[in-house]
Each structure stands twice: as structure tokens, then as C-alpha cells.
């Protein structure tokens, strides 16, 4: 969400917003980029510019068929909550 709200924020700025350590945030950003959830572009100066790919599917089995953009819309108050799959086998 922090990357969505501030796509040109520095890692230091994102660390302050998210509340994790620098190294941990860099790992999360690298994982998101490797999985195709974000794209990082080198911006002017020392900042990067991040693009969030709203069409990527959520990975958790409870949210199969839902897209990241759906979650972002709900969190920002611009959409309907995603439907959660019914629990099975219990």
C-alpha cells in the first residue's frame, strides 16, 4: 500500500511509513518485484519509481481468482471487499 500511495518514495521514506527496518523493506520490495507485483524504474537522482501491477493474482488460496487491485481498492475505500472462498474439509 505504501508503494501504491507513494510510487516515487525513497526506501528511507517507505521505511518510516511501513515501520520495518531498511534491510527487511528492501527484501520485500525485491520479492514483490521478482513475483511481478511491482516494477521498479530508476528515477532521476537516488529515487526509484514503482509501478504496482493491479492485475496480478493474490497468492493465498483463500483469495484465488482475486487480483491485487481488488485488495488495494478495498483498503483505499474505492471498492467492494473480495469474496473469501469457503473453508473445506473441517
PyMOL Python script that loads the backbone (N, CA, C, O; Angstrom):
from pymol import cmd

cmd.read_pdbstr("""\
ATOM      1  N   UNK A   1       0.821  -1.186   0.000  1.00  0.00           N
ATOM      2  CA  UNK A   1       0.000   0.000   0.000  1.00  0.00           C
ATOM      3  C   UNK A   1       0.867   1.252   0.000  1.00  0.00           C
ATOM      4  O   UNK A   1       0.523   2.243  -0.644  1.00  0.00           O
ATOM      5  N   UNK A   2       1.978   1.218   0.709  1.00  0.00           N
ATOM      6  CA  UNK A   2       2.852   2.385   0.756  1.00  0.00           C
ATOM      7  C   UNK A   2       3.409   2.696  -0.621  1.00  0.00           C
ATOM      8  O   UNK A   2       3.518   3.862  -1.000  1.00  0.00           O
ATOM      9  N   UNK A   3       3.763   1.664  -1.369  1.00  0.00           N
ATOM     10  CA  UNK A   3       4.286   1.856  -2.724  1.00  0.00           C
ATOM     11  C   UNK A   3       3.182   2.387  -3.635  1.00  0.00           C
ATOM     12  O   UNK A   3       3.437   3.238  -4.487  1.00  0.00           O
ATOM     13  N   UNK A   4       1.979   1.901  -3.463  1.00  0.00           N
ATOM     14  CA  UNK A   4       0.838   2.386  -4.254  1.00  0.00           C
ATOM     15  C   UNK A   4       0.592   3.861  -3.993  1.00  0.00           C
ATOM     16  O   UNK A   4       0.352   4.631  -4.923  1.00  0.00           O
ATOM     17  N   UNK A   5       0.652   4.249  -2.742  1.00  0.00           N
ATOM     18  CA  UNK A   5       0.366   5.643  -2.367  1.00  0.00           C
ATOM     19  C   UNK A   5       1.505   6.594  -2.706  1.00  0.00           C
ATOM     20  O   UNK A   5       1.267   7.760  -3.023  1.00  0.00           O
ATOM     21  N   UNK A   6       2.748   6.103  -2.642  1.00  0.00           N
ATOM     22  CA  UNK A   6       3.912   6.943  -2.902  1.00  0.00           C
ATOM     23  C   UNK A   6       4.881   6.217  -3.839  1.00  0.00           C
ATOM     24  O   UNK A   6       5.922   5.736  -3.391  1.00  0.00           O
ATOM     25  N   UNK A   7       4.557   6.133  -5.126  1.00  0.00           N
ATOM     26  CA  UNK A   7       5.372   5.343  -6.047  1.00  0.00           C
ATOM     27  C   UNK A   7       6.795   5.855  -6.252  1.00  0.00           C
ATOM     28  O   UNK A   7       7.656   5.110  -6.720  1.00  0.00           O
ATOM     29  N   UNK A   8       7.050   7.109  -5.909  1.00  0.00           N
ATOM     30  CA  UNK A   8       8.408   7.629  -6.084  1.00  0.00           C
ATOM     31  C   UNK A   8       9.123   7.840  -4.749  1.00  0.00           C
ATOM     32  O   UNK A   8      10.150   8.517  -4.696  1.00  0.00           O
ATOM     33  N   UNK A   9       8.592   7.273  -3.685  1.00  0.00           N
ATOM     34  CA  UNK A   9       9.200   7.426  -2.360  1.00  0.00           C
ATOM     35  C   UNK A   9      10.537   6.685  -2.302  1.00  0.00           C
ATOM     36  O   UNK A   9      10.724   5.653  -2.947  1.00  0.00           O
ATOM     37  N   UNK A  10      11.442   7.229  -1.526  1.00  0.00           N
ATOM     38  CA  UNK A  10      12.726   6.556  -1.305  1.00  0.00           C
ATOM     39  C   UNK A  10      12.508   5.404  -0.325  1.00  0.00           C
ATOM     40  O   UNK A  10      11.480   5.336   0.348  1.00  0.00           O
ATOM     41  N   UNK A  11      13.475   4.510  -0.254  1.00  0.00           N
ATOM     42  CA  UNK A  11      13.395   3.408   0.701  1.00  0.00           C
ATOM     43  C   UNK A  11      13.300   3.967   2.118  1.00  0.00           C
ATOM     44  O   UNK A  11      12.548   3.447   2.941  1.00  0.00           O
ATOM     45  N   UNK A  12      14.044   5.000   2.397  1.00  0.00           N
ATOM     46  CA  UNK A  12      14.003   5.620   3.730  1.00  0.00           C
ATOM     47  C   UNK A  12      12.593   6.130   4.052  1.00  0.00           C
ATOM     48  O   UNK A  12      12.106   5.941   5.167  1.00  0.00           O
ATOM     49  N   UNK A  13      11.938   6.773   3.078  1.00  0.00           N
ATOM     50  CA  UNK A  13      10.571   7.261   3.295  1.00  0.00           C
ATOM     51  C   UNK A  13       9.598   6.102   3.490  1.00  0.00           C
ATOM     52  O   UNK A  13       8.709   6.173   4.338  1.00  0.00           O
ATOM     53  N   UNK A  14       9.763   5.043   2.714  1.00  0.00           N
ATOM     54  CA  UNK A  14       8.890   3.878   2.850  1.00  0.00           C
ATOM     55  C   UNK A  14       9.100   3.182   4.188  1.00  0.00           C
ATOM     56  O   UNK A  14       8.141   2.700   4.793  1.00  0.00           O
ATOM     57  N   UNK A  15      10.343   3.125   4.657  1.00  0.00           N
ATOM     58  CA  UNK A  15      10.651   2.526   5.963  1.00  0.00           C
ATOM     59  C   UNK A  15       9.883   3.259   7.061  1.00  0.00           C
ATOM     60  O   UNK A  15       9.326   2.629   7.959  1.00  0.00           O
ATOM     61  N   UNK A  16       9.854   4.572   6.989  1.00  0.00           N
ATOM     62  CA  UNK A  16       9.151   5.364   8.005  1.00  0.00           C
ATOM     63  C   UNK A  16       7.649   5.091   7.977  1.00  0.00           C
ATOM     64  O   UNK A  16       7.012   5.024   9.028  1.00  0.00           O
ATOM     65  N   UNK A  17       7.084   4.933   6.789  1.00  0.00           N
ATOM     66  CA  UNK A  17       5.648   4.696   6.654  1.00  0.00           C
ATOM     67  C   UNK A  17       5.282   3.285   7.094  1.00  0.00           C
ATOM     68  O   UNK A  17       4.306   3.088   7.818  1.00  0.00           O
ATOM     69  N   UNK A  18       6.066   2.304   6.656  1.00  0.00           N
ATOM     70  CA  UNK A  18       5.746   0.900   6.896  1.00  0.00           C
ATOM     71  C   UNK A  18       6.127   0.470   8.304  1.00  0.00           C
ATOM     72  O   UNK A  18       5.439  -0.351   8.911  1.00  0.00           O
ATOM     73  N   UNK A  19       7.216   1.018   8.828  1.00  0.00           N
ATOM     74  CA  UNK A  19       7.631   0.684  10.190  1.00  0.00           C
ATOM     75  C   UNK A  19       8.473  -0.574  10.301  1.00  0.00           C
ATOM     76  O   UNK A  19       8.433  -1.263  11.321  1.00  0.00           O
ATOM     77  N   UNK A  20       9.236  -0.877   9.258  1.00  0.00           N
ATOM     78  CA  UNK A  20      10.163  -2.009   9.297  1.00  0.00           C
ATOM     79  C   UNK A  20      11.574  -1.485   9.070  1.00  0.00           C
ATOM     80  O   UNK A  20      11.771  -0.313   8.748  1.00  0.00           O
ATOM     81  N   UNK A  21      12.534  -2.351   9.238  1.00  0.00           N
ATOM     82  CA  UNK A  21      13.926  -1.963   9.033  1.00  0.00           C
ATOM     83  C   UNK A  21      14.246  -1.901   7.542  1.00  0.00           C
ATOM     84  O   UNK A  21      13.594  -2.553   6.726  1.00  0.00           O
ATOM     85  N   UNK A  22      15.244  -1.118   7.206  1.00  0.00           N
ATOM     86  CA  UNK A  22      15.667  -0.891   5.827  1.00  0.00           C
ATOM     87  C   UNK A  22      15.914  -2.196   5.070  1.00  0.00           C
ATOM     88  O   UNK A  22      15.413  -2.382   3.961  1.00  0.00           O
ATOM     89  N   UNK A  23      16.678  -3.085   5.668  1.00  0.00           N
ATOM     90  CA  UNK A  23      17.024  -4.352   5.016  1.00  0.00           C
ATOM     91  C   UNK A  23      15.783  -5.204   4.748  1.00  0.00           C
ATOM     92  O   UNK A  23      15.664  -5.820   3.689  1.00  0.00           O
ATOM     93  N   UNK A  24      14.864  -5.233   5.709  1.00  0.00           N
ATOM     94  CA  UNK A  24      13.638  -6.011   5.551  1.00  0.00           C
ATOM     95  C   UNK A  24      12.776  -5.440   4.414  1.00  0.00           C
ATOM     96  O   UNK A  24      12.227  -6.192   3.608  1.00  0.00           O
ATOM     97  N   UNK A  25      12.663  -4.120   4.357  1.00  0.00           N
ATOM     98  CA  UNK A  25      11.878  -3.496   3.297  1.00  0.00           C
ATOM     99  C   UNK A  25      12.485  -3.784   1.933  1.00  0.00           C
ATOM    100  O   UNK A  25      11.762  -4.075   0.981  1.00  0.00           O
ATOM    101  N   UNK A  26      13.806  -3.705   1.831  1.00  0.00           N
ATOM    102  CA  UNK A  26      14.468  -3.995   0.549  1.00  0.00           C
ATOM    103  C   UNK A  26      14.192  -5.439   0.106  1.00  0.00           C
ATOM    104  O   UNK A  26      14.008  -5.702  -1.082  1.00  0.00           O
ATOM    105  N   UNK A  27      14.165  -6.364   1.060  1.00  0.00           N
ATOM    106  CA  UNK A  27      13.841  -7.764   0.736  1.00  0.00           C
ATOM    107  C   UNK A  27      12.410  -7.905   0.231  1.00  0.00           C
ATOM    108  O   UNK A  27      12.152  -8.611  -0.744  1.00  0.00           O
ATOM    109  N   UNK A  28      11.482  -7.228   0.903  1.00  0.00           N
ATOM    110  CA  UNK A  28      10.078  -7.281   0.496  1.00  0.00           C
ATOM    111  C   UNK A  28       9.922  -6.695  -0.905  1.00  0.00           C
ATOM    112  O   UNK A  28       9.247  -7.283  -1.750  1.00  0.00           O
ATOM    113  N   UNK A  29      10.537  -5.548  -1.155  1.00  0.00           N
ATOM    114  CA  UNK A  29      10.450  -4.934  -2.481  1.00  0.00           C
ATOM    115  C   UNK A  29      11.050  -5.845  -3.552  1.00  0.00           C
ATOM    116  O   UNK A  29      10.497  -5.970  -4.644  1.00  0.00           O
ATOM    117  N   UNK A  30      12.175  -6.478  -3.242  1.00  0.00           N
ATOM    118  CA  UNK A  30      12.799  -7.399  -4.198  1.00  0.00           C
ATOM    119  C   UNK A  30      11.897  -8.596  -4.466  1.00  0.00           C
ATOM    120  O   UNK A  30      11.778  -9.033  -5.610  1.00  0.00           O
ATOM    121  N   UNK A  31      11.260  -9.131  -3.428  1.00  0.00           N
ATOM    122  CA  UNK A  31      10.328 -10.252  -3.599  1.00  0.00           C
ATOM    123  C   UNK A  31       9.126  -9.847  -4.448  1.00  0.00           C
ATOM    124  O   UNK A  31       8.722 -10.579  -5.351  1.00  0.00           O
ATOM    125  N   UNK A  32       8.564  -8.687  -4.156  1.00  0.00           N
ATOM    126  CA  UNK A  32       7.417  -8.210  -4.935  1.00  0.00           C
ATOM    127  C   UNK A  32       7.784  -8.008  -6.401  1.00  0.00           C
ATOM    128  O   UNK A  32       6.995  -8.297  -7.300  1.00  0.00           O
ATOM    129  N   UNK A  33       8.988  -7.510  -6.621  1.00  0.00           N
ATOM    130  CA  UNK A  33       9.451  -7.307  -7.999  1.00  0.00           C
ATOM    131  C   UNK A  33       9.691  -8.651  -8.695  1.00  0.00           C
ATOM    132  O   UNK A  33       9.314  -8.825  -9.853  1.00  0.00           O
ATOM    133  N   UNK A  34      10.307  -9.582  -8.002  1.00  0.00           N
ATOM    134  CA  UNK A  34      10.590 -10.902  -8.582  1.00  0.00           C
ATOM    135  C   UNK A  34       9.298 -11.642  -8.931  1.00  0.00           C
ATOM    136  O   UNK A  34       9.258 -12.374  -9.920  1.00  0.00           O
ATOM    137  N   UNK A  35       8.249 -11.461  -8.139  1.00  0.00           N
ATOM    138  CA  UNK A  35       6.966 -12.129  -8.369  1.00  0.00           C
ATOM    139  C   UNK A  35       6.079 -11.378  -9.362  1.00  0.00           C
ATOM    140  O   UNK A  35       5.001 -11.856  -9.717  1.00  0.00           O
ATOM    141  N   UNK A  36       6.532 -10.198  -9.812  1.00  0.00           N
ATOM    142  CA  UNK A  36       5.777  -9.446 -10.813  1.00  0.00           C
ATOM    143  C   UNK A  36       4.677  -8.559 -10.257  1.00  0.00           C
ATOM    144  O   UNK A  36       3.829  -8.082 -11.011  1.00  0.00           O
ATOM    145  N   UNK A  37       4.677  -8.330  -8.949  1.00  0.00           N
ATOM    146  CA  UNK A  37       3.663  -7.476  -8.345  1.00  0.00           C
ATOM    147  C   UNK A  37       3.989  -6.000  -8.508  1.00  0.00           C
ATOM    148  O   UNK A  37       3.089  -5.161  -8.559  1.00  0.00           O
ATOM    149  N   UNK A  38       5.271  -5.684  -8.589  1.00  0.00           N
ATOM    150  CA  UNK A  38       5.696  -4.307  -8.838  1.00  0.00           C
ATOM    151  C   UNK A  38       6.807  -4.308  -9.877  1.00  0.00           C
ATOM    152  O   UNK A  38       7.478  -5.317 -10.093  1.00  0.00           O
ATOM    153  N   UNK A  39       6.985  -3.167 -10.509  1.00  0.00           N
ATOM    154  CA  UNK A  39       8.131  -2.938 -11.390  1.00  0.00           C
ATOM    155  C   UNK A  39       8.855  -1.727 -10.852  1.00  0.00           C
ATOM    156  O   UNK A  39       8.233  -0.735 -10.474  1.00  0.00           O
ATOM    157  N   UNK A  40      10.166  -1.810 -10.819  1.00  0.00           N
ATOM    158  CA  UNK A  40      10.984  -0.710 -10.312  1.00  0.00           C
ATOM    159  C   UNK A  40      11.688  -0.056 -11.495  1.00  0.00           C
ATOM    160  O   UNK A  40      12.315  -0.728 -12.314  1.00  0.00           O
ATOM    161  N   UNK A  41      11.574   1.266 -11.568  1.00  0.00           N
ATOM    162  CA  UNK A  41      12.275   2.038 -12.580  1.00  0.00           C
ATOM    163  C   UNK A  41      13.193   3.013 -11.882  1.00  0.00           C
ATOM    164  O   UNK A  41      12.820   3.637 -10.889  1.00  0.00           O
ATOM    165  N   UNK A  42      14.389   3.137 -12.405  1.00  0.00           N
ATOM    166  CA  UNK A  42      15.321   4.107 -11.845  1.00  0.00           C
ATOM    167  C   UNK A  42      14.834   5.494 -12.209  1.00  0.00           C
ATOM    168  O   UNK A  42      14.629   5.788 -13.386  1.00  0.00           O
ATOM    169  N   UNK A  43      14.646   6.342 -11.229  1.00  0.00           N
ATOM    170  CA  UNK A  43      14.161   7.689 -11.446  1.00  0.00           C
ATOM    171  C   UNK A  43      15.344   8.652 -11.401  1.00  0.00           C
ATOM    172  O   UNK A  43      16.484   8.232 -11.199  1.00  0.00           O
ATOM    173  N   UNK A  44      15.080   9.903 -11.582  1.00  0.00           N
ATOM    174  CA  UNK A  44      16.133  10.917 -11.513  1.00  0.00           C
ATOM    175  C   UNK A  44      16.671  10.975 -10.088  1.00  0.00           C
ATOM    176  O   UNK A  44      15.900  10.967  -9.128  1.00  0.00           O
ATOM    177  N   UNK A  45      17.972  11.033  -9.953  1.00  0.00           N
ATOM    178  CA  UNK A  45      18.578  11.083  -8.631  1.00  0.00           C
ATOM    179  C   UNK A  45      18.671   9.707  -8.005  1.00  0.00           C
ATOM    180  O   UNK A  45      18.962   8.721  -8.682  1.00  0.00           O
ATOM    181  N   UNK A  46      18.424   9.648  -6.715  1.00  0.00           N
ATOM    182  CA  UNK A  46      18.590   8.402  -5.971  1.00  0.00           C
ATOM    183  C   UNK A  46      17.282   7.654  -5.749  1.00  0.00           C
ATOM    184  O   UNK A  46      17.269   6.603  -5.108  1.00  0.00           O
ATOM    185  N   UNK A  47      16.199   8.179  -6.264  1.00  0.00           N
ATOM    186  CA  UNK A  47      14.889   7.561  -6.051  1.00  0.00           C
ATOM    187  C   UNK A  47      14.550   6.575  -7.160  1.00  0.00           C
ATOM    188  O   UNK A  47      15.027   6.682  -8.290  1.00  0.00           O
ATOM    189  N   UNK A  48      13.726   5.629  -6.803  1.00  0.00           N
ATOM    190  CA  UNK A  48      13.155   4.710  -7.777  1.00  0.00           C
ATOM    191  C   UNK A  48      11.702   5.097  -7.968  1.00  0.00           C
ATOM    192  O   UNK A  48      11.125   5.815  -7.152  1.00  0.00           O
ATOM    193  N   UNK A  49      11.121   4.619  -9.043  1.00  0.00           N
ATOM    194  CA  UNK A  49       9.691   4.793  -9.268  1.00  0.00           C
ATOM    195  C   UNK A  49       9.102   3.402  -9.382  1.00  0.00           C
ATOM    196  O   UNK A  49       9.552   2.601 -10.201  1.00  0.00           O
ATOM    197  N   UNK A  50       8.101   3.108  -8.569  1.00  0.00           N
ATOM    198  CA  UNK A  50       7.499   1.781  -8.542  1.00  0.00           C
ATOM    199  C   UNK A  50       6.120   1.818  -9.194  1.00  0.00           C
ATOM    200  O   UNK A  50       5.349   2.756  -8.993  1.00  0.00           O
ATOM    201  N   UNK A  51       5.828   0.793  -9.967  1.00  0.00           N
ATOM    202  CA  UNK A  51       4.506   0.615 -10.554  1.00  0.00           C
ATOM    203  C   UNK A  51       3.923  -0.664  -9.975  1.00  0.00           C
ATOM    204  O   UNK A  51       4.546  -1.724 -10.043  1.00  0.00           O
ATOM    205  N   UNK A  52       2.741  -0.564  -9.414  1.00  0.00           N
ATOM    206  CA  UNK A  52       2.051  -1.735  -8.854  1.00  0.00           C
ATOM    207  C   UNK A  52       1.188  -2.325  -9.966  1.00  0.00           C
ATOM    208  O   UNK A  52       0.439  -1.604 -10.626  1.00  0.00           O
ATOM    209  N   UNK A  53       1.294  -3.629 -10.169  1.00  0.00           N
ATOM    210  CA  UNK A  53       0.535  -4.310 -11.213  1.00  0.00           C
ATOM    211  C   UNK A  53      -0.755  -4.867 -10.618  1.00  0.00           C
ATOM    212  O   UNK A  53      -0.773  -5.953 -10.039  1.00  0.00           O
ATOM    213  N   UNK A  54      -1.819  -4.110 -10.772  1.00  0.00           N
ATOM    214  CA  UNK A  54      -3.116  -4.425 -10.175  1.00  0.00           C
ATOM    215  C   UNK A  54      -3.732  -5.709 -10.709  1.00  0.00           C
ATOM    216  O   UNK A  54      -4.600  -6.291 -10.060  1.00  0.00           O
ATOM    217  N   UNK A  55      -3.304  -6.153 -11.866  1.00  0.00           N
ATOM    218  CA  UNK A  55      -3.902  -7.341 -12.474  1.00  0.00           C
ATOM    219  C   UNK A  55      -3.313  -8.655 -11.966  1.00  0.00           C
ATOM    220  O   UNK A  55      -3.811  -9.726 -12.316  1.00  0.00           O
ATOM    221  N   UNK A  56      -2.270  -8.592 -11.154  1.00  0.00           N
ATOM    222  CA  UNK A  56      -1.640  -9.816 -10.630  1.00  0.00           C
ATOM    223  C   UNK A  56      -2.565 -10.501  -9.628  1.00  0.00           C
ATOM    224  O   UNK A  56      -3.217  -9.832  -8.825  1.00  0.00           O
ATOM    225  N   UNK A  57      -2.625 -11.832  -9.671  1.00  0.00           N
ATOM    226  CA  UNK A  57      -3.496 -12.557  -8.732  1.00  0.00           C
ATOM    227  C   UNK A  57      -2.892 -12.609  -7.329  1.00  0.00           C
ATOM    228  O   UNK A  57      -1.673 -12.601  -7.157  1.00  0.00           O
ATOM    229  N   UNK A  58      -3.769 -12.661  -6.340  1.00  0.00           N
ATOM    230  CA  UNK A  58      -3.305 -12.870  -4.964  1.00  0.00           C
ATOM    231  C   UNK A  58      -2.854 -14.317  -4.840  1.00  0.00           C
ATOM    232  O   UNK A  58      -3.414 -15.204  -5.483  1.00  0.00           O
ATOM    233  N   UNK A  59      -1.851 -14.551  -4.021  1.00  0.00           N
ATOM    234  CA  UNK A  59      -1.279 -15.890  -3.926  1.00  0.00           C
ATOM    235  C   UNK A  59      -1.975 -16.803  -2.932  1.00  0.00           C
ATOM    236  O   UNK A  59      -1.961 -18.022  -3.105  1.00  0.00           O
ATOM    237  N   UNK A  60      -2.576 -16.250  -1.910  1.00  0.00           N
ATOM    238  CA  UNK A  60      -3.167 -17.085  -0.871  1.00  0.00           C
ATOM    239  C   UNK A  60      -4.382 -17.826  -1.419  1.00  0.00           C
ATOM    240  O   UNK A  60      -5.177 -17.253  -2.164  1.00  0.00           O
ATOM    241  N   UNK A  61      -4.524 -19.089  -1.054  1.00  0.00           N
ATOM    242  CA  UNK A  61      -5.606 -19.920  -1.584  1.00  0.00           C
ATOM    243  C   UNK A  61      -6.997 -19.379  -1.248  1.00  0.00           C
ATOM    244  O   UNK A  61      -7.946 -19.633  -1.989  1.00  0.00           O
ATOM    245  N   UNK A  62      -7.132 -18.650  -0.162  1.00  0.00           N
ATOM    246  CA  UNK A  62      -8.432 -18.079   0.205  1.00  0.00           C
ATOM    247  C   UNK A  62      -8.894 -17.008  -0.772  1.00  0.00           C
ATOM    248  O   UNK A  62     -10.079 -16.682  -0.835  1.00  0.00           O
ATOM    249  N   UNK A  63      -7.957 -16.469  -1.528  1.00  0.00           N
ATOM    250  CA  UNK A  63      -8.270 -15.367  -2.426  1.00  0.00           C
ATOM    251  C   UNK A  63      -8.045 -15.719  -3.890  1.00  0.00           C
ATOM    252  O   UNK A  63      -7.835 -14.833  -4.719  1.00  0.00           O
ATOM    253  N   UNK A  64      -8.088 -17.008  -4.211  1.00  0.00           N
ATOM    254  CA  UNK A  64      -7.883 -17.443  -5.594  1.00  0.00           C
ATOM    255  C   UNK A  64      -8.885 -16.741  -6.505  1.00  0.00           C
ATOM    256  O   UNK A  64     -10.072 -16.651  -6.190  1.00  0.00           O
ATOM    257  N   UNK A  65      -8.401 -16.257  -7.613  1.00  0.00           N
ATOM    258  CA  UNK A  65      -9.261 -15.573  -8.572  1.00  0.00           C
ATOM    259  C   UNK A  65      -9.382 -14.083  -8.324  1.00  0.00           C
ATOM    260  O   UNK A  65      -9.936 -13.364  -9.155  1.00  0.00           O
ATOM    261  N   UNK A  66      -8.873 -13.602  -7.191  1.00  0.00           N
ATOM    262  CA  UNK A  66      -8.902 -12.171  -6.892  1.00  0.00           C
ATOM    263  C   UNK A  66      -7.590 -11.535  -7.327  1.00  0.00           C
ATOM    264  O   UNK A  66      -6.548 -12.190  -7.349  1.00  0.00           O
ATOM    265  N   UNK A  67      -7.647 -10.290  -7.663  1.00  0.00           N
ATOM    266  CA  UNK A  67      -6.476  -9.539  -8.111  1.00  0.00           C
ATOM    267  C   UNK A  67      -6.014  -8.573  -7.020  1.00  0.00           C
ATOM    268  O   UNK A  67      -6.797  -8.153  -6.169  1.00  0.00           O
ATOM    269  N   UNK A  68      -4.744  -8.237  -7.064  1.00  0.00           N
ATOM    270  CA  UNK A  68      -4.165  -7.291  -6.115  1.00  0.00           C
ATOM    271  C   UNK A  68      -4.920  -5.965  -6.152  1.00  0.00           C
ATOM    272  O   UNK A  68      -5.140  -5.333  -5.119  1.00  0.00           O
ATOM    273  N   UNK A  69      -5.313  -5.556  -7.351  1.00  0.00           N
ATOM    274  CA  UNK A  69      -6.060  -4.306  -7.491  1.00  0.00           C
ATOM    275  C   UNK A  69      -7.340  -4.296  -6.682  1.00  0.00           C
ATOM    276  O   UNK A  69      -7.748  -3.246  -6.186  1.00  0.00           O
ATOM    277  N   UNK A  70      -7.990  -5.461  -6.538  1.00  0.00           N
ATOM    278  CA  UNK A  70      -9.203  -5.554  -5.714  1.00  0.00           C
ATOM    279  C   UNK A  70      -8.890  -5.220  -4.263  1.00  0.00           C
ATOM    280  O   UNK A  70      -9.621  -4.462  -3.625  1.00  0.00           O
ATOM    281  N   UNK A  71      -7.814  -5.780  -3.745  1.00  0.00           N
ATOM    282  CA  UNK A  71      -7.413  -5.527  -2.362  1.00  0.00           C
ATOM    283  C   UNK A  71      -7.073  -4.051  -2.163  1.00  0.00           C
ATOM    284  O   UNK A  71      -7.481  -3.438  -1.176  1.00  0.00           O
ATOM    285  N   UNK A  72      -6.337  -3.500  -3.093  1.00  0.00           N
ATOM    286  CA  UNK A  72      -5.962  -2.087  -2.992  1.00  0.00           C
ATOM    287  C   UNK A  72      -7.209  -1.214  -2.993  1.00  0.00           C
ATOM    288  O   UNK A  72      -7.293  -0.253  -2.229  1.00  0.00           O
ATOM    289  N   UNK A  73      -8.170  -1.537  -3.838  1.00  0.00           N
ATOM    290  CA  UNK A  73      -9.416  -0.765  -3.891  1.00  0.00           C
ATOM    291  C   UNK A  73     -10.164  -0.813  -2.570  1.00  0.00           C
ATOM    292  O   UNK A  73     -10.708   0.198  -2.125  1.00  0.00           O
ATOM    293  N   UNK A  74     -10.195  -1.971  -1.945  1.00  0.00           N
ATOM    294  CA  UNK A  74     -10.889  -2.110  -0.662  1.00  0.00           C
ATOM    295  C   UNK A  74     -10.176  -1.302   0.415  1.00  0.00           C
ATOM    296  O   UNK A  74     -10.818  -0.584   1.181  1.00  0.00           O
ATOM    297  N   UNK A  75      -8.873  -1.415   0.476  1.00  0.00           N
ATOM    298  CA  UNK A  75      -8.108  -0.715   1.509  1.00  0.00           C
ATOM    299  C   UNK A  75      -8.209   0.803   1.342  1.00  0.00           C
ATOM    300  O   UNK A  75      -8.253   1.537   2.330  1.00  0.00           O
ATOM    301  N   UNK A  76      -8.246   1.262   0.117  1.00  0.00           N
ATOM    302  CA  UNK A  76      -8.356   2.700  -0.134  1.00  0.00           C
ATOM    303  C   UNK A  76      -9.791   3.195  -0.080  1.00  0.00           C
ATOM    304  O   UNK A  76     -10.037   4.396  -0.193  1.00  0.00           O
ATOM    305  N   UNK A  77     -10.766   2.260   0.096  1.00  0.00           N
ATOM    306  CA  UNK A  77     -12.159   2.640   0.195  1.00  0.00           C
ATOM    307  C   UNK A  77     -12.833   2.858  -1.143  1.00  0.00           C
ATOM    308  O   UNK A  77     -13.880   3.500  -1.214  1.00  0.00           O
ATOM    309  N   UNK A  78     -12.249   2.334  -2.196  1.00  0.00           N
ATOM    310  CA  UNK A  78     -12.787   2.551  -3.538  1.00  0.00           C
ATOM    311  C   UNK A  78     -13.425   1.317  -4.145  1.00  0.00           C
ATOM    312  O   UNK A  78     -13.749   1.322  -5.332  1.00  0.00           O
ATOM    313  N   UNK A  79     -13.616   0.258  -3.367  1.00  0.00           N
ATOM    314  CA  UNK A  79     -14.166  -0.952  -3.963  1.00  0.00           C
ATOM    315  C   UNK A  79     -14.863  -1.852  -2.968  1.00  0.00           C
ATOM    316  O   UNK A  79     -14.901  -1.575  -1.769  1.00  0.00           O
ATOM    317  N   UNK A  80     -15.409  -2.930  -3.486  1.00  0.00           N
ATOM    318  CA  UNK A  80     -16.085  -3.949  -2.690  1.00  0.00           C
ATOM    319  C   UNK A  80     -15.067  -4.931  -2.135  1.00  0.00           C
ATOM    320  O   UNK A  80     -14.060  -5.194  -2.793  1.00  0.00           O
ATOM    321  N   UNK A  81     -15.292  -5.481  -0.948  1.00  0.00           N
ATOM    322  CA  UNK A  81     -14.380  -6.487  -0.413  1.00  0.00           C
ATOM    323  C   UNK A  81     -14.352  -7.729  -1.307  1.00  0.00           C
ATOM    324  O   UNK A  81     -15.384  -8.131  -1.846  1.00  0.00           O
ATOM    325  N   UNK A  82     -13.177  -8.334  -1.463  1.00  0.00           N
ATOM    326  CA  UNK A  82     -13.115  -9.574  -2.251  1.00  0.00           C
ATOM    327  C   UNK A  82     -13.846 -10.688  -1.525  1.00  0.00           C
ATOM    328  O   UNK A  82     -13.862 -10.728  -0.294  1.00  0.00           O
ATOM    329  N   UNK A  83     -14.446 -11.586  -2.278  1.00  0.00           N
ATOM    330  CA  UNK A  83     -15.123 -12.744  -1.681  1.00  0.00           C
ATOM    331  C   UNK A  83     -14.092 -13.749  -1.212  1.00  0.00           C
ATOM    332  O   UNK A  83     -13.128 -14.041  -1.919  1.00  0.00           O
ATOM    333  N   UNK A  84     -14.298 -14.270  -0.028  1.00  0.00           N
ATOM    334  CA  UNK A  84     -13.377 -15.263   0.528  1.00  0.00           C
ATOM    335  C   UNK A  84     -13.940 -16.656   0.255  1.00  0.00           C
ATOM    336  O   UNK A  84     -15.123 -16.912   0.477  1.00  0.00           O
ATOM    337  N   UNK A  85     -13.085 -17.543  -0.225  1.00  0.00           N
ATOM    338  CA  UNK A  85     -13.510 -18.915  -0.524  1.00  0.00           C
ATOM    339  C   UNK A  85     -13.924 -19.597   0.769  1.00  0.00           C
ATOM    340  O   UNK A  85     -13.344 -19.348   1.825  1.00  0.00           O
ATOM    341  N   UNK A  86     -14.926 -20.457   0.681  1.00  0.00           N
ATOM    342  CA  UNK A  86     -15.401 -21.198   1.855  1.00  0.00           C
ATOM    343  C   UNK A  86     -14.359 -22.198   2.306  1.00  0.00           C
ATOM    344  O   UNK A  86     -13.691 -22.812   1.474  1.00  0.00           O
ATOM    345  N   UNK A  87     -14.209 -22.371   3.602  1.00  0.00           N
ATOM    346  CA  UNK A  87     -13.283 -23.353   4.142  1.00  0.00           C
ATOM    347  C   UNK A  87     -13.809 -24.749   3.834  1.00  0.00           C
ATOM    348  O   UNK A  87     -15.016 -24.991   3.866  1.00  0.00           O
ATOM    349  N   UNK A  88     -12.893 -25.663   3.536  1.00  0.00           N
ATOM    350  CA  UNK A  88     -13.301 -27.032   3.209  1.00  0.00           C
ATOM    351  C   UNK A  88     -12.599 -28.037   4.103  1.00  0.00           C
ATOM    352  O   UNK A  88     -11.496 -27.793   4.590  1.00  0.00           O
ATOM    353  N   UNK A  89     -13.250 -29.163   4.309  1.00  0.00           N
ATOM    354  CA  UNK A  89     -12.604 -30.278   4.990  1.00  0.00           C
ATOM    355  C   UNK A  89     -12.567 -30.219   6.495  1.00  0.00           C
ATOM    356  O   UNK A  89     -11.804 -30.967   7.106  1.00  0.00           O
ATOM    357  N   UNK A  90     -13.354 -29.367   7.127  1.00  0.00           N
ATOM    358  CA  UNK A  90     -13.318 -29.298   8.596  1.00  0.00           C
ATOM    359  C   UNK A  90     -14.673 -29.441   9.176  1.00  0.00           C
ATOM    360  O   UNK A  90     -14.828 -29.407  10.397  1.00  0.00           O
TER     361      UNK A  90
END
""", "prot")
cmd.dss("prot")
cmd.show_as("cartoon", "prot")
cmd.util.cbc("prot")
cmd.orient("prot")
